[in-house]
Amino acid sequence: MIVGYTKPVTQEFSGEKQKALDKLKSGALLCSSENELYRRWIFAFKKDQNYPIETLECDCGKYTRKHKAYYYEWALEYRNG
């Protein structure tokens, strides 16, 4: 991260990781049960890239177990920009 710059520095990823990030930025929710790597990728997006991604309990109805959903909080990026 560049000192004095609060917006995330965008980094291009490859394959499914980039598709997941594009899906988040488009406003869609990512269900953690759809791909076991989502949790790891979201952690990296938040920690390394400083993206404003929030977590909530998923209510998709596809799975009986409790699981998480992730969404891109564009308002935080807009406010911090």
N, C-alpha and C positions, 0 to 999 in steps of 0.2 A: 504494500500500500504506500502511496506517495504521501509524504508528510504534508499536512495542511489541506488535503483533498479528501472530502468525506464520501463522495460517490464511489461505488465499487469500480475497480479497474476490471473491465471485462476481459475474459480469457476464453478463447475458443477451445472446446473439447472435441473429442471424436466420438462418433457412433452414438450409442444409446445414452451416454451421459449428456451429450449436447442436446439430444432430442428431449430428454427429461427437463433440462434447463429451459429450452424453448417452450415446452408445454407449460411450465410454471410461469414464465414471463407472459404467456398468452392469456393467463387468468384461470387456467384449469387447476383442479386439485390433483395431487399425486397420492394415490392410495398405497400405503406401505406394503400391503399384501400382494400387490400386483407384481412387484419385483423386489427381491430380497436385498438388492444393492441400493435402493432408494435411500435408506436410512444413512448409509455410509456416504453417499454422494451429497445428501442434504447437509450433513455435518461438514463436509469439505467446502461446500458452497458458502455456508455461514461463517466458518472459521477462516478459511484461506482467502475467499473472495469478498467476504463481508456483505453478502447479499441479504436483504431483509426478508427472510423466509420464516414463516410462522408455522406452528404445529397445533393441530387440534385432533379430537377424537373423531375418527371416520364413521360416517353413518351410511355407507354405500349399500348395505344390506346384502352384499355378495358373500360375506364370510361371517361365521358365527362367533369367532373370537374377536375380542377387542383389539383394535389396531389404530394406527395414526394416519392422518392425512396431512399433507404439506401444501402450503400456498404461498405465493409471492406477494408480499405486502407492498404494492406499488406506492401507496400513500406515504410510507416511511421513506422510500427512496426519493419521492418528489419533495417531501418536507425537508430532508437533509441535503438536497441538491442545491 
